[in-house]
């Protein structure tokens, strides 16, 4: 019998978010009920309602938490005097974040739960998650390392990162982690040749 977690702590709140993302990935929306989440997390439905007010609040929290984790991972990349190298490092940090939280990542940027609409807090978190990439692109524009409209550059970079990460998560870049990383880097340099200015030499976080 799974022991019940008695205290409604931050750790439990994070566990509920991770469990919800996993259940959605494995069983779809029908598999996500307050009872199913509570059971998988080793706690009670009372804890779910106490922390999130029910399934709707829990789903919103999943998105807010997921976008927050992505932003935190990107913020860990140190800023150097080579903006284009920083952009490549951010790309690798984005990939690492997705690989560390695959269920959560696919929920954030994959198919939405039918009938579910993100609230303003979740939408704001999504915009903030993109901010480190936007700031790096802006720095690259200031040094003439990249040219073009900021929004177009950010959207293009994000599309490239999401496409490559999604291919890797579904096994299309291979099974060997080192090979996957090499293919990810090579594809980025093809899609954004400007990164060759640093020889593709930024080290993965």
C-alpha positions in Angstrom: 0.0 0.0 0.0 1.3 3.4 -1.0 2.0 5.6 2.1 0.0 8.8 2.2 1.9 12.1 2.2 0.3 14.1 5.1 1.8 17.6 4.7 0.7 19.9 1.8 4.3 21.1 1.1 6.0 22.7 -1.9 7.5 19.3 -2.6 4.0 17.7 -2.7 2.8 20.5 -5.0 5.7 19.9 -7.4 5.0 16.1 -7.3 1.4 16.7 -8.2 2.4 18.8 -11.2 4.9 16.1 -12.4 2.4 13.3 -11.9 -0.3 15.2 -13.8 2.0 15.8 -16.8 2.9 12.1 -16.8 -0.7 10.9 -16.7 -1.6 13.3 -19.5 1.2 11.9 -21.6 0.5 8.3 -20.9 -3.3 8.3 -20.7 -4.6 11.5 -22.2 -7.0 13.9 -20.6 -9.4 11.1 -19.6 -6.6 9.6 -17.4 -6.3 12.8 -15.3 -8.8 13.0 -12.4 -8.1 14.3 -9.0 -8.3 10.8 -7.7 -5.9 9.4 -10.2 -3.4 12.2 -9.6 -3.7 11.8 -5.8 -3.2 8.0 -6.0 -0.2 8.3 -8.3 1.3 10.9 -6.0 0.7 8.9 -2.8 -1.6 11.5 -1.3 -5.3 12.3 -0.9 -7.8 14.1 -3.1 -8.1 16.5 -0.2 -4.5 17.6 -0.8 -5.2 18.2 -4.5 -8.2 20.4 -3.7 -6.4 22.2 -0.8 -3.4 23.1 -3.0 -5.0 23.7 -6.4 -8.8 23.9 -5.9 -9.4 20.9 -8.2 -8.5 19.6 -11.6 -8.7 23.0 -13.4 -6.4 24.7 -11.0 -4.0 21.8 -11.1 -3.8 22.0 -14.9 -3.1 25.7 -14.8 -0.4 25.0 -12.2 1.2 22.4 -14.5 1.6 25.0 -17.3 2.8 27.8 -15.0 5.3 25.5 -13.3 6.5 24.1 -16.6 7.1 27.5 -18.2 8.8 28.6 -15.0 11.2 25.7 -15.1 12.2 26.3 -18.7 12.8 30.0 -17.9 14.9 29.1 -14.9 17.0 26.7 -17.0 17.7 29.3 -19.6 18.5 31.9 -16.9 21.3 29.7 -15.7 23.3 30.2 -18.9 25.9 32.9 -18.1 26.2 35.9 -20.3 29.5 36.5 -22.1 30.9 39.1 -24.4 30.0 36.8 -27.4 26.2 37.1 -27.9 26.1 34.5 -30.7 27.9 31.9 -28.5 25.4 32.7 -25.7 22.6 32.0 -28.1 24.0 28.6 -28.9 24.5 27.9 -25.2 20.8 28.9 -24.6 19.8 26.5 -27.4 21.5 23.6 -25.6 20.0 24.7 -22.3 16.5 24.6 -23.9 17.2 21.0 -25.2 18.5 19.9 -21.8 15.4 21.3 -20.0 13.1 19.4 -22.4 15.0 16.2 -22.0 14.9 16.5 -18.2 11.1 17.0 -18.2 9.9 15.3 -21.4 6.3 14.8 -20.3 6.0 18.4 -19.1 7.7 19.8 -22.2 5.3 18.0 -24.6 2.4 19.3 -22.6 3.7 22.9 -22.7 4.2 23.0 -26.5 2.2 20.1 -27.8 -1.5 19.3 -28.0 -3.6 21.2 -25.5 -6.2 19.4 -23.4 -9.5 19.7 -25.2 -11.6 22.5 -23.9 -8.9 23.8 -21.6 -7.9 27.4 -21.9 -4.8 28.9 -20.3 -5.5 31.7 -17.8 -3.6 35.0 -17.9 -1.1 33.8 -15.3 -0.1 30.8 -17.5 0.0 32.9 -20.7 2.3 35.4 -18.9 4.5 32.5 -17.8 4.7 31.3 -21.3 5.8 34.7 -22.6 8.4 35.0 -19.8 9.9 31.6 -20.6 10.8 33.0 -24.0 12.4 36.1 -22.7 16.0 34.8 -22.3 16.0 33.8 -26.0 14.6 37.2 -27.0 17.2 39.0 -24.9 20.0 37.0 -26.5 18.6 37.7 -30.0 18.5 41.4 -29.2 22.1 41.4 -28.1 23.1 39.6 -31.3 21.3 42.3 -33.3 23.1 45.0 -31.4 26.5 43.5 -32.4 25.3 42.8 -36.0 25.7 39.1 -35.5 22.1 38.7 -36.5 20.0 40.8 -38.9 16.3 40.9 -39.3 13.2 41.7 -37.2 13.4 40.6 -33.6 10.1 38.8 -33.6 10.9 36.9 -36.8 14.3 35.9 -35.4 12.9 34.7 -32.1 10.1 32.8 -33.8 12.5 31.1 -36.2 14.9 30.1 -33.4 12.1 28.8 -31.2 10.6 26.8 -34.2 14.0 25.3 -34.9 14.6 24.4 -31.2 11.1 22.9 -30.8 11.3 20.9 -34.0 14.7 19.4 -33.1 13.8 18.7 -29.5 10.5 17.1 -30.5 12.3 14.9 -33.0 14.7 13.8 -30.3 12.0 13.1 -27.8 10.3 10.8 -30.3 13.5 9.0 -31.1 14.1 10.4 -34.6 17.6 11.7 -33.8 18.8 8.3 -32.7 19.2 6.3 -29.5 22.7 7.4 -28.4 22.8 10.6 -26.3 26.1 11.8 -27.8 24.9 11.2 -31.3 21.7 13.1 -30.6 23.6 16.0 -29.2 25.9 16.1 -32.2 23.0 16.1 -34.6 21.2 18.8 -32.6 24.3 21.0 -32.8 24.9 20.3 -36.5 21.3 21.1 -37.4 21.4 24.4 -35.4 24.5 25.4 -37.3 22.7 24.7 -40.6 19.6 26.5 -39.6 21.5 29.5 -38.1 24.9 29.7 -39.9 25.7 32.8 -38.0 26.5 30.6 -35.0 29.5 29.4 -37.0 31.2 32.7 -36.1 32.2 31.0 -32.9 32.9 27.7 -34.6 29.9 26.2 -32.9 32.2 26.2 -29.9 29.8 27.0 -27.1 29.8 24.3 -24.5 26.5 22.6 -23.6 25.3 23.5 -20.1 
